[in-house]
Amino acid sequence: MRVNEQKFKTEMYESYINSLKETLLVLKNRVETQGLKKQYFEELLANKENGLRALLALTGFANESLKRLITVVRVSDSKELSKLLYKDKWATDENNIDLKEWGDTKIINLIKSNFYFRKGLVNLFFEGSTIPFLAQTLPLFELKKLSISKLKFEVPAMIDTLVRYKEKGSYSGKAENNPEYFLAEIFREARITFEKGDLTELFKNESVEKRTMDFIIPNKTNPQIIIESSFLVTTSSGQGDKSKTEGNIKKLISKYYPNAKFVGFVDGIGWYVRKGDLMRMVSAYDEVFTFHKDEVERFKKYLKKELK
């Protein structure tokens, strides 16, 4: 029985994959013979059950990333982005404080029922990379997926999609793409010494609460600035645990190192979805920064002030 069930699931999955492939082949033929038009992609979303999945497969844009991005659009004050996606036609009566992320069913239903939401999504894939707000918000790795060359089914773009899909995990893990590496470079340029690991007094006296710190300036024995980095592109239930943990760590730092400053780097669109956790996280720090270039400059000035 189990063998038959597994066989049935395999056949269903193969049928689904084949459906996506054939849908994209039909779309490819239409684009090549009649030219690239937004209308074809709007019809894909409106008329095909797996139209959105096909579009995501074509561009290599993850479903989870799209949900994050829709959330960002809903809370963003960017007029250019709102206009491009017809935000006023589908994101009405939103409460940014209690905002919840939309699930797959909500998004699919809105695609089928709301003409403007559908057009807005197509605009996103056609023109999203030209919007300065998205250029500053999305990781470059994701931003490059919003490319017209992919929608034209150009061979180099298809290869790019395959490579990005295969290398996404290793890319995000590379040191130069890691926020901690970025901060370490700032310290090295400013000739600021630092250590990582467990704070000495917490290690000796608070074994349950002990945890690794991202940066301890200048050292574990006599810390002046303690830094934690939380850059999140996607959301997870672990964010709630992290925000609570940071609050507990702040109490221990105040107890054992009353003169040290606890600093947080909090960034990434994943935090848009869990604003309650974000507020708790921010309240745990003495000072908070993001990785925006203006904030990085403010951080450099902060270091000079605190370490002089």
MARVEXTI-901680 format. One record per residue (C-alpha): residue in three letters; residue number from 1; x, y, z. Coordinates in Angstrom, 3 decimals, always signed. Layout:
+------+-----+----------+----------+----------+
| code | pos |        X |        Y |        Z |
+------+-----+----------+----------+----------+
|  ALA | NUM |        X |        Y |        Z |
...
+------+-----+----------+----------+----------+
This chain:
+------+-----+----------+----------+----------+
| code | pos |        X |        Y |        Z |
+------+-----+----------+----------+----------+
|  MET |   1 |   +0.000 |   +0.000 |   +0.000 |
|  ARG |   2 |   +2.784 |   +2.397 |   +0.905 |
|  VAL |   3 |   +4.532 |   +1.656 |   -2.362 |
|  ASN |   4 |   +1.354 |   +2.491 |   -4.276 |
|  GLU |   5 |   +0.869 |   +5.709 |   -2.281 |
|  GLN |   6 |   +4.429 |   +6.772 |   -2.961 |
|  LYS |   7 |   +4.026 |   +5.948 |   -6.632 |
|  PHE |   8 |   +0.811 |   +7.976 |   -6.767 |
|  LYS |   9 |   +2.488 |  +10.984 |   -5.109 |
|  THR |  10 |   +5.416 |  +10.736 |   -7.511 |
|  GLU |  11 |   +3.120 |  +10.650 |  -10.520 |
|  MET |  12 |   +1.132 |  +13.611 |   -9.208 |
|  TYR |  13 |   +4.306 |  +15.618 |   -8.702 |
|  GLU |  14 |   +5.586 |  +14.710 |  -12.163 |
|  SER |  15 |   +2.238 |  +15.760 |  -13.617 |
|  TYR |  16 |   +2.496 |  +19.103 |  -11.803 |
|  ILE |  17 |   +6.046 |  +19.717 |  -13.034 |
|  ASN |  18 |   +5.080 |  +18.797 |  -16.587 |
|  SER |  19 |   +2.132 |  +21.191 |  -16.406 |
|  LEU |  20 |   +4.437 |  +24.054 |  -15.400 |
|  LYS |  21 |   +6.864 |  +23.162 |  -18.176 |
|  GLU |  22 |   +4.176 |  +23.039 |  -20.859 |
|  THR |  23 |   +2.651 |  +26.305 |  -19.606 |
|  LEU |  24 |   +6.008 |  +28.033 |  -19.928 |
|  LEU |  25 |   +6.667 |  +26.536 |  -23.363 |
|  VAL |  26 |   +3.354 |  +27.911 |  -24.651 |
|  LEU |  27 |   +4.175 |  +31.310 |  -23.144 |
|  LYS |  28 |   +7.687 |  +31.182 |  -24.639 |
|  ASN |  29 |   +6.283 |  +30.532 |  -28.110 |
|  ARG |  30 |   +3.845 |  +33.421 |  -27.755 |
|  VAL |  31 |   +6.561 |  +35.838 |  -26.647 |
|  GLU |  32 |   +8.913 |  +34.774 |  -29.431 |
|  THR |  33 |   +6.300 |  +35.032 |  -32.180 |
|  GLN |  34 |   +4.308 |  +38.043 |  -31.006 |
|  GLY |  35 |   +6.769 |  +39.978 |  -28.861 |
|  LEU |  36 |   +7.055 |  +40.644 |  -25.132 |
|  LYS |  37 |   +3.833 |  +42.100 |  -23.713 |
|  LYS |  38 |   +2.639 |  +42.456 |  -20.130 |
|  GLN |  39 |   -0.794 |  +41.281 |  -21.259 |
|  TYR |  40 |   +0.484 |  +37.729 |  -21.795 |
|  PHE |  41 |   +1.699 |  +37.489 |  -18.218 |
|  GLU |  42 |   -1.493 |  +39.017 |  -16.839 |
|  GLU |  43 |   -3.453 |  +36.364 |  -18.725 |
|  LEU |  44 |   -1.089 |  +33.692 |  -17.388 |
|  LEU |  45 |   -1.909 |  +34.714 |  -13.812 |
|  ALA |  46 |   -5.621 |  +35.093 |  -14.474 |
|  ASN |  47 |   -6.302 |  +31.966 |  -16.497 |
|  LYS |  48 |   -3.839 |  +29.309 |  -15.398 |
|  GLU |  49 |   -4.268 |  +27.525 |  -12.076 |
|  ASN |  50 |   -0.516 |  +27.411 |  -11.578 |
|  GLY |  51 |   +0.182 |  +30.668 |  -13.391 |
|  LEU |  52 |   +1.968 |  +32.283 |  -10.466 |
|  ARG |  53 |   +4.081 |  +29.183 |   -9.869 |
|  ALA |  54 |   +5.065 |  +29.189 |  -13.529 |
|  LEU |  55 |   +6.107 |  +32.849 |  -13.366 |
|  LEU |  56 |   +8.150 |  +32.212 |  -10.218 |
|  ALA |  57 |   +9.824 |  +29.206 |  -11.858 |
|  LEU |  58 |  +10.693 |  +31.293 |  -14.908 |
|  THR |  59 |  +12.356 |  +34.038 |  -12.879 |
|  GLY |  60 |  +13.739 |  +31.904 |  -10.050 |
|  PHE |  61 |  +11.938 |  +34.097 |   -7.511 |
|  ALA |  62 |  +10.995 |  +32.063 |   -4.438 |
|  ASN |  63 |   +7.382 |  +31.961 |   -3.266 |
|  GLU |  64 |   +8.453 |  +32.877 |   +0.260 |
|  SER |  65 |  +10.412 |  +35.856 |   -1.055 |
|  LEU |  66 |   +7.358 |  +37.032 |   -2.993 |
|  LYS |  67 |   +5.229 |  +36.913 |   +0.169 |
|  ARG |  68 |   +7.865 |  +38.965 |   +2.013 |
|  LEU |  69 |   +7.917 |  +41.457 |   -0.838 |
|  ILE |  70 |   +4.132 |  +41.817 |   -0.891 |
|  THR |  71 |   +4.296 |  +42.556 |   +2.831 |
|  VAL |  72 |   +6.936 |  +45.212 |   +2.205 |
|  VAL |  73 |   +4.729 |  +46.834 |   -0.432 |
|  ARG |  74 |   +1.805 |  +46.890 |   +2.001 |
|  VAL |  75 |   +3.786 |  +48.755 |   +4.671 |
|  SER |  76 |   +5.954 |  +50.884 |   +2.392 |
|  ASP |  77 |   +5.448 |  +54.626 |   +1.968 |
|  SER |  78 |   +7.229 |  +54.609 |   -1.406 |
|  LYS |  79 |   +4.936 |  +56.442 |   -3.823 |
|  GLU |  80 |   +6.742 |  +55.085 |   -6.863 |
|  LEU |  81 |   +6.406 |  +51.486 |   -5.665 |
|  SER |  82 |   +2.763 |  +51.976 |   -4.665 |
|  LYS |  83 |   +1.931 |  +53.436 |   -8.061 |
|  LEU |  84 |   +3.701 |  +50.649 |   -9.932 |
|  LEU |  85 |   +1.751 |  +47.972 |   -8.059 |
|  TYR |  86 |   -1.604 |  +49.841 |   -7.871 |
|  LYS |  87 |   -1.433 |  +49.504 |   -4.103 |
|  ASP |  88 |   -4.470 |  +51.728 |   -3.486 |
|  LYS |  89 |   -6.626 |  +49.247 |   -5.422 |
|  TRP |  90 |   -5.953 |  +46.197 |   -3.246 |
|  ALA |  91 |   -4.117 |  +47.120 |   -0.008 |
|  THR |  92 |   -6.920 |  +49.063 |   +1.648 |
|  ASP |  93 |   -7.520 |  +49.586 |   +5.381 |
|  GLU |  94 |   -4.134 |  +48.151 |   +6.338 |
|  ASN |  95 |   -2.929 |  +48.508 |   +9.925 |
|  ASN |  96 |   +0.855 |  +48.494 |   +9.851 |
|  ILE |  97 |   +1.180 |  +47.749 |  +13.557 |
|  ASP |  98 |   -0.962 |  +44.595 |  +13.515 |
|  LEU |  99 |   -0.124 |  +43.652 |   +9.931 |
|  LYS | 100 |   -0.045 |  +39.915 |   +9.246 |
|  GLU | 101 |   +1.591 |  +38.245 |   +6.306 |
|  TRP | 102 |   -0.759 |  +36.934 |   +3.641 |
|  GLY | 103 |   -0.767 |  +33.213 |   +2.981 |
|  ASP | 104 |   -0.715 |  +31.472 |   -0.387 |
|  THR | 105 |   -4.505 |  +31.121 |   -0.559 |
|  LYS | 106 |   -5.081 |  +34.828 |   +0.066 |
|  ILE | 107 |   -2.598 |  +35.811 |   -2.638 |
|  ILE | 108 |   -3.962 |  +33.350 |   -5.220 |
|  ASN | 109 |   -7.551 |  +34.450 |   -4.571 |
|  LEU | 110 |   -6.571 |  +38.093 |   -4.933 |
|  ILE | 111 |   -4.769 |  +37.354 |   -8.189 |
|  LYS | 112 |   -7.922 |  +35.784 |   -9.605 |
|  SER | 113 |  -10.363 |  +38.391 |   -8.294 |
|  ASN | 114 |   -8.483 |  +41.692 |   -8.422 |
|  PHE | 115 |   -7.468 |  +43.016 |  -11.832 |
|  TYR | 116 |   -5.138 |  +45.641 |  -10.359 |
|  PHE | 117 |   -3.334 |  +43.250 |   -8.027 |
|  ARG | 118 |   -2.652 |  +41.042 |  -11.028 |
|  LYS | 119 |   -1.356 |  +43.957 |  -13.104 |
|  GLY | 120 |   +0.742 |  +45.142 |  -10.187 |
|  LEU | 121 |   +2.485 |  +41.792 |   -9.804 |
|  VAL | 122 |   +3.296 |  +41.723 |  -13.514 |
|  ASN | 123 |   +4.650 |  +45.279 |  -13.250 |
|  LEU | 124 |   +6.822 |  +44.103 |  -10.366 |
|  PHE | 125 |   +8.536 |  +41.481 |  -12.514 |
|  PHE | 126 |   +8.848 |  +43.841 |  -15.476 |
|  GLU | 127 |  +10.008 |  +47.004 |  -13.710 |
|  GLY | 128 |  +10.750 |  +46.181 |  -10.063 |
|  SER | 129 |  +14.516 |  +46.388 |  -10.484 |
|  THR | 130 |  +14.200 |  +50.051 |  -11.556 |
|  ILE | 131 |  +12.605 |  +51.143 |   -8.257 |
|  PRO | 132 |  +15.210 |  +52.705 |   -5.907 |
|  PHE | 133 |  +13.278 |  +51.580 |   -2.822 |
|  LEU | 134 |  +13.489 |  +47.919 |   -3.885 |
|  ALA | 135 |  +17.139 |  +48.340 |   -4.844 |
|  GLN | 136 |  +17.809 |  +49.400 |   -1.241 |
|  THR | 137 |  +15.510 |  +46.812 |   +0.340 |
|  LEU | 138 |  +16.052 |  +43.584 |   -1.575 |
|  PRO | 139 |  +19.335 |  +41.672 |   -1.522 |
|  LEU | 140 |  +21.069 |  +42.124 |   -4.882 |
|  PHE | 141 |  +20.813 |  +38.366 |   -5.416 |
|  GLU | 142 |  +17.003 |  +38.650 |   -5.377 |
|  LEU | 143 |  +16.770 |  +41.985 |   -7.193 |
|  LYS | 144 |  +18.528 |  +40.587 |  -10.256 |
|  LYS | 145 |  +15.748 |  +38.035 |  -10.669 |
|  LEU | 146 |  +13.383 |  +40.866 |  -11.615 |
|  SER | 147 |  +14.777 |  +41.013 |  -15.130 |
|  ILE | 148 |  +13.033 |  +41.509 |  -18.479 |
|  SER | 149 |  +15.594 |  +39.196 |  -20.096 |
|  LYS | 150 |  +14.124 |  +36.329 |  -18.059 |
|  LEU | 151 |  +10.619 |  +37.209 |  -19.230 |
|  LYS | 152 |  +11.909 |  +37.126 |  -22.821 |
|  PHE | 153 |  +13.169 |  +33.563 |  -22.261 |
|  GLU | 154 |  +16.667 |  +34.586 |  -23.323 |
|  VAL | 155 |  +19.118 |  +31.693 |  -22.960 |
|  PRO | 156 |  +21.693 |  +33.571 |  -20.804 |
|  ALA | 157 |  +18.850 |  +34.614 |  -18.490 |
|  MET | 158 |  +17.618 |  +31.013 |  -18.209 |
|  ILE | 159 |  +21.136 |  +29.880 |  -17.329 |
|  ASP | 160 |  +21.306 |  +32.694 |  -14.778 |
|  THR | 161 |  +18.084 |  +31.400 |  -13.180 |
|  LEU | 162 |  +19.499 |  +27.879 |  -12.945 |
|  VAL | 163 |  +22.768 |  +29.078 |  -11.423 |
|  ARG | 164 |  +21.076 |  +31.360 |   -8.905 |
|  TYR | 165 |  +18.695 |  +28.592 |   -7.866 |
|  LYS | 166 |  +21.576 |  +26.160 |   -7.365 |
|  GLU | 167 |  +23.906 |  +28.587 |   -5.600 |
|  LYS | 168 |  +21.464 |  +30.519 |   -3.409 |
|  GLY | 169 |  +22.360 |  +28.722 |   -0.185 |
|  SER | 170 |  +26.107 |  +28.857 |   -0.709 |
|  TYR | 171 |  +25.896 |  +32.506 |   -1.823 |
|  SER | 172 |  +24.115 |  +33.648 |   +1.336 |
|  GLY | 173 |  +26.619 |  +31.737 |   +3.415 |
|  LYS | 174 |  +29.715 |  +33.253 |   +1.828 |
|  ALA | 175 |  +31.628 |  +35.515 |   +4.200 |
|  GLU | 176 |  +31.512 |  +38.608 |   +1.984 |
|  ASN | 177 |  +27.696 |  +38.434 |   +1.875 |
|  ASN | 178 |  +27.421 |  +38.008 |   +5.630 |
|  PRO | 179 |  +26.532 |  +41.033 |   +7.811 |
|  GLU | 180 |  +29.086 |  +39.954 |  +10.401 |
|  TYR | 181 |  +31.827 |  +40.065 |   +7.773 |
|  PHE | 182 |  +30.675 |  +43.560 |   +6.786 |
|  LEU | 183 |  +30.870 |  +44.799 |  +10.384 |
|  ALA | 184 |  +34.261 |  +43.168 |  +10.910 |
|  GLU | 185 |  +35.593 |  +45.097 |   +7.908 |
|  ILE | 186 |  +34.401 |  +48.364 |   +9.474 |
|  PHE | 187 |  +36.288 |  +47.542 |  +12.663 |
|  ARG | 188 |  +39.453 |  +46.572 |  +10.809 |
|  GLU | 189 |  +39.426 |  +49.782 |   +8.754 |
|  ALA | 190 |  +39.022 |  +51.813 |  +11.958 |
|  ARG | 191 |  +41.668 |  +49.685 |  +13.711 |
|  ILE | 192 |  +39.221 |  +48.718 |  +16.432 |
|  THR | 193 |  +40.017 |  +45.481 |  +18.247 |
|  PHE | 194 |  +37.221 |  +43.011 |  +18.960 |
|  GLU | 195 |  +36.540 |  +39.471 |  +20.079 |
|  LYS | 196 |  +33.687 |  +37.019 |  +19.618 |
|  GLY | 197 |  +32.226 |  +34.401 |  +21.916 |
|  ASP | 198 |  +30.946 |  +34.234 |  +25.476 |
|  LEU | 199 |  +31.263 |  +37.145 |  +27.867 |
|  THR | 200 |  +33.514 |  +36.127 |  +30.766 |
|  GLU | 201 |  +31.148 |  +36.907 |  +33.667 |
|  LEU | 202 |  +28.143 |  +35.382 |  +31.926 |
|  PHE | 203 |  +30.143 |  +32.256 |  +31.224 |
|  LYS | 204 |  +31.180 |  +31.915 |  +34.875 |
|  ASN | 205 |  +27.915 |  +32.859 |  +36.570 |
|  GLU | 206 |  +25.039 |  +32.379 |  +34.118 |
|  SER | 207 |  +25.565 |  +29.084 |  +32.347 |
|  VAL | 208 |  +21.897 |  +28.752 |  +31.368 |
|  GLU | 209 |  +21.760 |  +32.171 |  +29.736 |
|  LYS | 210 |  +25.241 |  +31.961 |  +28.257 |
|  ARG | 211 |  +25.426 |  +32.600 |  +24.516 |
|  THR | 212 |  +27.818 |  +33.699 |  +21.812 |
|  MET | 213 |  +28.067 |  +37.406 |  +21.055 |
|  ASP | 214 |  +28.733 |  +38.585 |  +17.509 |
|  PHE | 215 |  +31.211 |  +41.294 |  +18.533 |
|  ILE | 216 |  +32.734 |  +42.337 |  +21.846 |
|  ILE | 217 |  +34.744 |  +45.585 |  +21.746 |
|  PRO | 218 |  +37.570 |  +45.695 |  +22.709 |
|  ASN | 219 |  +37.596 |  +42.289 |  +24.501 |
|  LYS | 220 |  +35.609 |  +39.844 |  +26.640 |
|  THR | 221 |  +37.267 |  +40.886 |  +29.890 |
|  ASN | 222 |  +36.498 |  +44.582 |  +29.649 |
|  PRO | 223 |  +33.712 |  +45.084 |  +27.079 |
|  GLN | 224 |  +32.694 |  +48.617 |  +26.153 |
|  ILE | 225 |  +30.382 |  +47.774 |  +23.237 |
|  ILE | 226 |  +28.595 |  +44.458 |  +22.692 |
|  ILE | 227 |  +27.027 |  +43.974 |  +19.264 |
|  GLU | 228 |  +24.428 |  +41.551 |  +17.924 |
|  SER | 229 |  +23.356 |  +41.341 |  +14.265 |
|  SER | 230 |  +19.939 |  +40.124 |  +13.079 |
|  PHE | 231 |  +19.609 |  +40.328 |   +9.296 |
|  LEU | 232 |  +16.607 |  +38.357 |   +8.069 |
|  VAL | 233 |  +15.274 |  +38.029 |   +4.539 |
|  THR | 234 |  +12.591 |  +35.491 |   +5.412 |
|  THR | 235 |  +10.439 |  +35.138 |   +8.503 |
|  SER | 236 |  +10.297 |  +32.331 |  +11.021 |
|  SER | 237 |   +8.826 |  +31.553 |  +14.419 |
|  GLY | 238 |  +12.390 |  +31.667 |  +15.762 |
|  GLN | 239 |  +12.303 |  +35.435 |  +15.531 |
|  GLY | 240 |   +9.989 |  +35.546 |  +18.532 |
|  ASP | 241 |  +12.433 |  +33.449 |  +20.550 |
|  LYS | 242 |  +15.322 |  +35.654 |  +19.446 |
|  SER | 243 |  +13.594 |  +38.849 |  +20.548 |
|  LYS | 244 |  +12.914 |  +37.342 |  +23.988 |
|  THR | 245 |  +16.503 |  +36.107 |  +24.264 |
|  GLU | 246 |  +17.907 |  +39.551 |  +23.498 |
|  GLY | 247 |  +15.786 |  +41.008 |  +26.304 |
|  ASN | 248 |  +17.204 |  +38.480 |  +28.758 |
|  ILE | 249 |  +20.755 |  +39.119 |  +27.563 |
|  LYS | 250 |  +20.271 |  +42.862 |  +28.058 |
|  LYS | 251 |  +19.362 |  +42.268 |  +31.717 |
|  LEU | 252 |  +22.480 |  +40.176 |  +32.273 |
|  ILE | 253 |  +24.727 |  +42.705 |  +30.565 |
|  SER | 254 |  +23.294 |  +45.447 |  +32.764 |
|  LYS | 255 |  +23.967 |  +43.288 |  +35.804 |
|  TYR | 256 |  +27.572 |  +42.272 |  +35.074 |
|  TYR | 257 |  +28.733 |  +45.058 |  +32.745 |
|  PRO | 258 |  +26.764 |  +48.193 |  +33.710 |
|  ASN | 259 |  +29.050 |  +50.501 |  +31.721 |
|  ALA | 260 |  +28.889 |  +48.514 |  +28.461 |
|  LYS | 261 |  +26.560 |  +49.434 |  +25.616 |
|  PHE | 262 |  +24.432 |  +46.709 |  +23.988 |
|  VAL | 263 |  +24.053 |  +47.514 |  +20.277 |
|  GLY | 264 |  +21.862 |  +45.830 |  +17.696 |
|  PHE | 265 |  +21.970 |  +45.712 |  +13.920 |
|  VAL | 266 |  +18.408 |  +44.815 |  +12.906 |
|  ASP | 267 |  +17.614 |  +44.654 |   +9.215 |
|  GLY | 268 |  +16.052 |  +42.564 |   +6.453 |
|  ILE | 269 |  +12.487 |  +42.382 |   +5.150 |
|  GLY | 270 |  +11.746 |  +39.321 |   +7.286 |
|  TRP | 271 |  +11.227 |  +41.643 |  +10.272 |
|  TYR | 272 |   +8.366 |  +43.479 |   +8.505 |
|  VAL | 273 |   +6.120 |  +40.510 |   +9.179 |
|  ARG | 274 |   +6.678 |  +40.261 |  +12.937 |
|  LYS | 275 |   +6.582 |  +43.821 |  +14.170 |
|  GLY | 276 |   +5.771 |  +42.810 |  +17.740 |
|  ASP | 277 |   +8.979 |  +40.759 |  +17.884 |
|  LEU | 278 |  +10.870 |  +43.594 |  +16.238 |
|  MET | 279 |   +9.670 |  +46.102 |  +18.842 |
|  ARG | 280 |  +10.736 |  +43.761 |  +21.664 |
|  MET | 281 |  +14.085 |  +43.230 |  +19.971 |
|  VAL | 282 |  +14.753 |  +46.942 |  +19.521 |
|  SER | 283 |  +13.795 |  +47.745 |  +23.100 |
|  ALA | 284 |  +16.514 |  +45.366 |  +24.334 |
|  TYR | 285 |  +19.315 |  +47.446 |  +22.817 |
|  ASP | 286 |  +20.893 |  +50.692 |  +23.966 |
|  GLU | 287 |  +21.295 |  +51.705 |  +20.321 |
|  VAL | 288 |  +19.944 |  +50.224 |  +17.078 |
|  PHE | 289 |  +21.268 |  +50.469 |  +13.498 |
|  THR | 290 |  +20.403 |  +49.049 |  +10.085 |
|  PHE | 291 |  +22.682 |  +48.260 |   +7.158 |
|  HIS | 292 |  +21.508 |  +51.214 |   +5.080 |
|  LYS | 293 |  +24.505 |  +53.336 |   +4.036 |
|  ASP | 294 |  +23.324 |  +56.346 |   +6.090 |
|  GLU | 295 |  +22.935 |  +54.157 |   +9.143 |
|  VAL | 296 |  +26.375 |  +52.648 |   +8.635 |
|  GLU | 297 |  +27.866 |  +56.149 |   +8.639 |
|  ARG | 298 |  +25.932 |  +56.949 |  +11.823 |
|  PHE | 299 |  +27.345 |  +53.762 |  +13.353 |
|  LYS | 300 |  +30.913 |  +54.795 |  +12.508 |
|  LYS | 301 |  +30.364 |  +58.131 |  +14.258 |
|  TYR | 302 |  +28.845 |  +56.293 |  +17.220 |
|  LEU | 303 |  +31.961 |  +54.147 |  +17.528 |
|  LYS | 304 |  +34.235 |  +57.183 |  +17.545 |
|  LYS | 305 |  +32.121 |  +58.829 |  +20.222 |
|  GLU | 306 |  +31.962 |  +55.786 |  +22.508 |
|  LEU | 307 |  +35.570 |  +54.690 |  +22.114 |
|  LYS | 308 |  +37.365 |  +58.020 |  +22.296 |
+------+-----+----------+----------+----------+
